[in-house]
Amino acid sequence: MEKLIKKIKINTTIELLSGLHVGGSKENVQIGGIDNPVIRTGEDNQPYIPGSSLKGKMRCLLEQIYGIPEVGGGRNVEFVNKTDECKSIINLFGFADDKKPSKLIVRDAMLTPDSAERLRNCENLDMPYTEGKWENFIDRVKGTAEHPRQTERIPAGVSFDVEFVINVWNDDNADDLLKLLKKGINALENDYLGGSGSRGYGQIQFGELRMTELSESNNWKA
């Protein structure tokens, strides 16, 4: 039977180099309010980056890099028939159809205390912690702007605390798992996070990766 031998915890930060939009619910948007709100915490109304957004985008980029057309290499393709690169992604990120659980945990990324304080006290924002960016559709014949809409963004220059955890089993090569995660991080830095990336949104930069190994011998505590 496979045995969980250790966890590798990776802590870092994400700095926004351009405004970020990760969409939230529109249920509470008032008439005349913003069209595309960001996701916020229910407790203090601060914007955050869902772990699912980070994990999903990294996986998507890695599969694109290796020429994998469908998530997990396809639901109708048996695991033994998938490429080595596809198997390595499934080994880290998991794939339910192949009965492979994820070995990568990605926590929700919250504003650093310094960034939260700075946004809280900023007088130039349109909403608490965020800005509103107006966009429109250009009529190619008339040359006029039509259908204006406002998108909510977390402004550039702020940072989020990020935590990854890799579960390492006795038949795993920890270095290979870490190498793949770093490749996903690098790919994300050279792409974008959230919506409207082709229009300049969502450029990010990760800080230094700080790693801690946890094991049963220390009760899985750092």
Summary of the structure (lengths in Angstrom):
residues: 222
radius of gyration: 20.1
end to end distance: 26.4
largest distance: 70.8
contacts: 607
relative contact order: 0.28
helix: 29%
strand: 31%
